[in-house]
Amino acid sequence: MPRHDPVPPRRPEPRQTDLERTALAWTRYKKLMSWMAIAAVVAVLLALIYLKSSGGPVPIHMIIATVAGVGFSVLLGTALMGLVYFSNNSGHDDAATRRDDKND
């Protein structure tokens, strides 16, 4: 018969190593996002260069839509994927995957 996943136990206070691990994960995440903000700007510039080189005039509405669409897509994709790695690096996933050996 299938068993339900156990609810992770709450610890009374986080250990110092957990706080250091979380701080390091935040530092890595912020560094990743700063690099990807630069990558988003480069992607927007390349998209605008491509539009300009296509031959026709580029109206201001298309420029605004390109900046918002390309920039937001790059940053959103990076932020969500970065949060997956942040969750793993900070230890948040450990409680969800911990198995209780008493029930086996």
URRAHU-V483852 format. One record per pair of residues at least 12 apart in sequence whose C-alpha atoms are under 10 Angstrom apart, sorted by the first residue. I is the first residue (numbers start at 0). J is the second residue. Records with the same first field share a line. If there is no record, write none. Layout:
# URRAHU-V483852
I->J / J
This chain:
# URRAHU-V483852
2->102
4->95 / 96 / 97 / 98 / 99
5->95 / 96 / 97 / 98 / 99 / 102
6->94 / 95 / 97
7->93 / 94 / 95 / 96 / 97 / 98 / 99
8->94 / 95 / 97 / 99
9->94
17->89 / 90 / 91
18->89 / 90
19->89
20->88 / 89 / 90
21->85 / 86 / 87 / 88 / 89 / 90 / 91
22->88 / 89
23->85 / 88 / 89
24->82 / 84 / 85 / 86 / 87 / 88 / 89 / 90
25->82 / 85 / 86 / 88 / 89
26->85
27->81 / 84 / 85 / 88
28->78 / 81 / 82 / 84 / 85 / 88
29->78 / 81
31->77 / 78 / 81
32->74 / 77 / 78 / 81
33->74
35->73 / 74 / 76 / 77 / 78
36->70 / 71 / 73 / 74 / 77
37->74
38->70 / 73 / 74
39->66 / 69 / 70 / 71 / 72 / 73 / 74 / 77
40->66 / 69 / 70 / 73 / 74
41->70
42->66 / 69 / 70 / 73
43->62 / 65 / 66 / 67 / 68 / 69 / 70 / 71 / 73
44->65 / 66 / 69 / 70
46->62 / 65 / 66 / 69 / 70
47->61 / 62 / 65 / 66 / 69
50->62 / 65
